[in-house]
Amino acid sequence: MNDTPTPEPARARAVLSNEDFKLLREAVLFYLKAHEDDPISSKYSHLYHRLGSAIRR
């Protein structure tokens, strides 16, 4: 039997900062305005709103 303690995994770090979310949200809004008639724009609209809720956390 091995009684040596196993090391704990390293703490996860955030990949994106709040500033990154703001920049991404601004880029998605720019895309939405330029491609309003595109059928996929509804997916970008949902992404835009999810990014907004991520900023408020």
C-alpha positions in Angstrom: 0.0 0.0 0.0 1.1 3.5 -0.8 0.4 5.9 2.0 1.9 9.0 0.4 -0.7 11.7 -0.2 -1.6 12.5 -3.8 -1.1 16.2 -4.7 -4.2 18.2 -5.3 -4.8 19.5 -8.8 -3.9 23.0 -9.5 -6.7 25.6 -9.1 -8.4 26.4 -12.4 -7.7 29.9 -13.7 -10.1 32.1 -15.7 -9.3 32.0 -19.4 -11.2 35.3 -20.3 -11.3 38.5 -18.3 -14.3 40.8 -18.0 -12.7 43.1 -20.5 -12.5 40.2 -22.9 -16.2 39.5 -22.6 -16.9 43.2 -23.3 -14.8 43.2 -26.4 -16.4 40.0 -27.7 -19.9 41.4 -27.0 -19.0 44.5 -28.9 -17.7 42.4 -31.9 -20.8 40.3 -31.9 -23.0 43.4 -31.9 -21.0 44.8 -34.9 -21.6 41.5 -36.7 -25.3 41.6 -35.9 -25.8 45.1 -37.3 -23.9 44.1 -40.5 -25.8 40.8 -41.0 -29.3 41.5 -39.8 -31.0 39.5 -42.6 -28.8 36.4 -42.2 -30.7 33.4 -40.8 -27.9 32.5 -38.4 -28.0 36.0 -36.8 -30.5 34.7 -34.2 -27.7 32.5 -32.8 -25.4 35.5 -32.6 -28.1 37.4 -30.9 -28.3 34.7 -28.2 -24.6 34.8 -27.9 -24.7 38.6 -27.5 -27.1 38.3 -24.6 -25.2 35.4 -22.9 -22.0 37.5 -23.1 -23.9 40.4 -21.4 -25.0 38.2 -18.5 -21.4 36.9 -18.2 -20.1 40.5 -17.8 -22.5 41.1 -14.9 -21.2 38.2 -12.8 
